[in-house]
Amino acid sequence: MPRSPPHGPNVRVVADTNTVVSAFLWGGPPAAVLEAARAGRITLLTSAALLDELADVLGRDKFASRIRQVGSTVPAMLSNYRALVTLVEPLPMAATSRDPDDDAVLACALAAGADLIVTRDQDLLTLGTFRQIRIVSSADALAALAESGG
C-alpha cells in the first residue's frame, strides 16, 4: 500500500535521470520539480550512480545542440544539480527490473527513504509503487505536492 500523501519540505524525492535531463533541456513539469527543490518545498536525493548516469546522458552528442540553445554546458548543469541534491549511498540490491538503470533508481529511493520517484520511464511508471514508494510522472508529483500544500 502506498504511503499517505507527502507534506512540505519533508517530501523526499528521487528524480530519474530522464526527468532531470528533461528539466534542464526542455523545462515544463520536470523543471518545476527541480524548482520545488530549490524553493525548499521538497528534498531531492540522488546517488553517485545516478549522477554518473546524468553526466553520461548529458554528454551525448544528440544533446549538444540543445545544451547550447539553452545557454548552458554539461559541467554547469551537473554543478547546478549537485548543489541541489542530497547524496545517498544505496545498498546493493537484487535485480528487480529488466533494466539495470531502473534498479539504480529503485536502490537510491530505498536508501533515501523516498516518498516519490519521479520519472518518465514507462517500465518504472508501470510499477506504480516500489516498497511503498510512489512512482509518478513529474506532473503527478506536482499535483501531489499541490494537494498536500507543499
C-alpha positions, -999 to +999 in steps of 0.1 A: +000+000+000+014+034-009+023+059+018-001+087+026+004+120+006+037+136+014+038+170+031+060+200+028+098+201+027+099+166+043+088+152+009+118+131-002+120+128-039+144+108-063+143+122-098+152+097-125+178+108-150+153+113-178+134+137-156+165+158-148+176+159-185+141+170-195+141+197-168+174+211-179+167+209-217+130+215-221+116+228-188+079+221-181+068+200-152+102+183-148+118+218-143+090+226-118+101+196-097+136+209-096+123+244-087+103+229-058+137+216-045+153+250-050+124+266-031+128+241-002+094+225-008+109+191-013+142+173-006+158+160-038+180+130-033+203+111-057+232+086-057+267+086-073+254+061-098+226+084-109+250+114-111+273+093-133+244+084-155+233+120-157+268+131-168+269+103-194+234+112-208+241+149-209+274+143-226+258+125-256+262+142-289+225+142-296+221+168-267+250+191-276+230+214-298+201+217-273+225+224-244+240+253-264+204+265-272+196+268-235+228+287-229+245+261-207+272+235-205+273+200-192+296+209-164+273+238-154+243+216-154+260+189-133+273+215-109+238+231-105+223+197-099+249+186-074+242+218-054+205+210-054+206+173-043+215+153-012+237+124-020+228+089-005+246+057-007+224+028-018+230-007-005+234-035-031+200-047-043+190-078-062+179-072-098+143-061-097+136-047-131+145-056-166+167-025-169+197-022-145+195+016-148+160+013-132+174-008-104+198+021-096+168+044-093+150+020-070+180+014-049+186+051-045+150+056-035+152+029-008+184+044+006+169+079+005+137+068+023+120+085-006+083+093-008+083+096-045+103+085-076+097+110-104+103+095-139+092+094-175+103+057-178+073+036-186+089+005-170+091+023-137+057+041-141+040+007-147+052-004-113+032+024-096+049+018-063+080+001-051+081-009-014+056+018-006+074+045-026+051+060-052+064+062-088+049+091-107+054+114-136+066+150-128+031+163-134+016+138-109+043+147-084+035+184-087-002+176-083+005+156-051+026+184-038-002+209-045-028+187-028-006+185+003+002+222+003+038+215-004 
